[in-house]
Amino acid sequence: MDAGLTFTARLWRWAARKESADVDGWCFVTLPVDLADDVRERAGEPRGFGSVRVRARVGETEWDTSVFPDKESGSFVLPVKKAVRAAAGVAEGDELTVTLTLRDVA
């Protein structure tokens, strides 16, 4: 694993689910574009859908997941599932400080 990348970003709910009453819908944070370039460089050959396997940390909460390329932002998005949001005490619209560690460094 690598040394990690830390950033702060707003937690947002997937647009296709915004109209839904489902408050447990998919939520994400978008990596800053400069960090996305770093991720691409460190990750080497992309996996399925261009995803990159990472370990994420918000506060004391850590989990293994992947970041996925996002054409709209030119960056990656990190999914933050309901169990993680509950454990970290965060909700849609909150600013999260996230540390990502790439699990498969080139």
HUGI-V194989 format. One record per helix or strand of 2 or more residues. SS is the DSSP state (a for helix, b for strand). FROM is the first residue (numbers start at 1). LEN is the number of residues. If there is no record, write none. Layout:
# HUGI-V194989
<<SS FROM LEN> <SS FROM LEN>>
This chain:
# HUGI-V194989
<<b 5 6> <b 12 2> <a 15 3> <b 27 4> <a 33 11> <a 48 3> <b 52 7> <b 61 10> <b 75 5> <a 82 7> <b 95 8>>
